[in-house]
Amino acid sequence: MRVAVTTLCIALCLLLIQASARFGFSRMLARYALIENSIPAADQAAKLTPSDPDVHRSRATILNRVQRPAEAAQSLATATSLRYRDDTLWIDLANTREDLGDTAGALAALDQAVRWAPHYAHTHWQRGNLLLRMRRPAGSFAELRLATTANPAYTPNLIDLAWGISGGNIGTTESVLEIKDDTVRLALIRYLARKGKGREVADQLAKLNQSPSTETQNEFARLLFAAKAYREAFDLWRAVNHNTELPINGSFEEPIAFNDAGFGWIIAADQKSHAAIDISEKFGGAKSLQINFDGAWPPGTPLLSQTVVVEPGKTYRLSFAVRTKDLVTGGLPVILVIDANNNELLGQPENLPTATTPWRILNLNFTTTATSQAVIIRLLRNTCDSSPCPIFGTLWLDEFHVEQTEPTSTR
């Protein structure tokens, strides 16, 4: 009896060793097949371990790569029968069946994926997208909303789909989304701001149950600014920051920094070390902007700029104070105004004085176009007659003001 038991154990061990070797070799063949796109290797792996769903999936992957989706679908069907609770296998089968034009079969596969992973976002998202491609939008968006409930990271994608299906109609988009809380509505506002839909952003903000934080409102203003919806961006930014002065911080009484909304003075990153607020030299108020030149400032490169909202078809006057000390250059500094939408030069640029001069007021008249929303005030250098073209000395700026001088334009 003891010999019989020992012999049986040895036989079982040999069988297990053989099975393990077969399984390991099969997996190795499957990996090789994936690397080399070798169908014979994949076939051999499937023959060695026909009950291993992963080798059938590997075989299907290769068959799809070589444009043989019918055979790939058969391999995936085998894989799902062996591991029917694997939602990712059902999704792979659905995608392959759809490639074959079998949308009904693809939907049946996704039904199984949702059945075995009902609380996962990706199964509902895949099923919803298939229904959308099958022109069944009602069922599609019901599934897509379930996906966003399971994983809010899908919300921007859902909004994009709803906006596209509605043809950019905000009412239809809201209906499709079935907005029930501020989280989704804020995501919609963020999407609309990126699209430059200023009026729609304002309408959606009014529908929020709670006012968003100052940081969030500044984010929306920044997004509108980036989309060139300048007026709506400024209205939102001004409501939050309680600023009515144009240009903003025209007297340099406040610190200069990059503003989240894009408004206010902006100094070029590579020139920031040359600019500083000066409390000892000023034309008015308590401060001015001092710019020290040590030679490096490429002509045509803006050093200081600010975007200012304007009315279309109007004439304005930009006035500012300037002082110089030992300013020497072959390319004069210049203040100019351009249209923020198309970079069209508006009015005659105003060259700044050189050498050493006391404070003086300079004026620049400009007329906006019929489509202007905003202009950009820029400080840069004229081109030089020779190269290199250094600039040395000190420049002070103060008391920037923009005022409308005519109620209508003759442009």
C-alpha positions, 0 to 999 in steps of 0.5 A: 500500500505504501509503495502504491501511494508513493507511486501515485504521488510521484505520478501526480507530481510528474503530471503537475510538473508537466502541466506547469511546464506546458502552461509556462511554455504556452505563456512564453509562446503567447508573449513571443507571438505578441512581440513578433505578430506570429499567428503560428506561435499564438496557435501553438500556445492555444493548442498547449493550453486551450483552457487559458483565456489569456492565450486566446486573447493574445491570439485575438490581439494579433489577428486584429493587428493583421486585419482578421477580425472574424477569427479574432472575434472567435478567439475572444468568444472562446476567452469570454466563455472561459472567463465570463466575469471578465468585463474587459474581455467582453469589451474587447469582443464588442469592439471586434464585433463592431469592426465586423459591422455586427453592432447587435453582437457588439451591444450584446457583448457590452451588455455582459460587460455591464452585467459583470461590472455594473459599478464601473464607469468604463463599461457604461461609457463603452456601452453609451458610446456604442449606442450613440454610434447606433443613433440611439441617443436617449439610451446612450446618454443614460449610460454615459451619465451612469459612467460619470456618476461612477467616475466624475473624470468622464464628465468633461467628455460627456459635456463635449459629446452633448455639446456636439450632438446638440450642435452647440445649443445650450438648452439641448446640452443642459437637457441631455446632461440632466444637471442635478448639482453644481459639480456638473454645472461648474464643469459645463461652465468651464467647458463653455469658458474654454469655447469663449461662450461668455454669455452662456457662462454668465447664464450658467453662473446665475443658475448655480445653487452656491456662488463659486469661490473667487479662485474659481471665478478667476479661473473662468475669467482666465479661460474666457480671456484665453478664448478671446472673449475679452469683454465677458472675461473682464466683466467677470474678473471686475465683479470679483476683483472690484476694479473699474480703472483702465488700464488696471494699476495704471499708476503702478501703485500695486505690485506687478505680476502675472494675473490669473485672468490675463488682465493687469500689467505683464512683464516679459519673463526674461525682462522681469529682473530689469523692472521694479516699483520705484517709490523715490521717483514718480510723476503722481501717487506714491510709485512708478515703474522703473526699468533698467537696461543693461544692453539686452533687450531684443528689438520687437520683443514686448517688455511690458503689456496690458490688455484693455477692454474697449468699445468697437468703432470708438476713438480713444486717447492713451496718455502716460508719463515718462522720464529717462536717464542716460538712455542710449540706444539705436532702437528707441523704446516705443509704446503702441496699441494693437487690436487684441484679436488680430494684432492690427496696429491702431494709431501712430506708435509713440517713441519714448525720449532718449538721453536724460529728460524730466517727467513729461506726458505723452499721448497716443490717439487710436481708433478701434475697429468695428469688431474690436473687443480689446486692445493691447498696450505694449512697450517694445523697441524699434528695430535697429539699423545695425546689429548688435543693438544694445540699450543702456540707461533707465526709464520710468513710466507712470500714470497710464490713462485710457479715455474715450474721446469721441462717441462715434468713429468715422473709421 
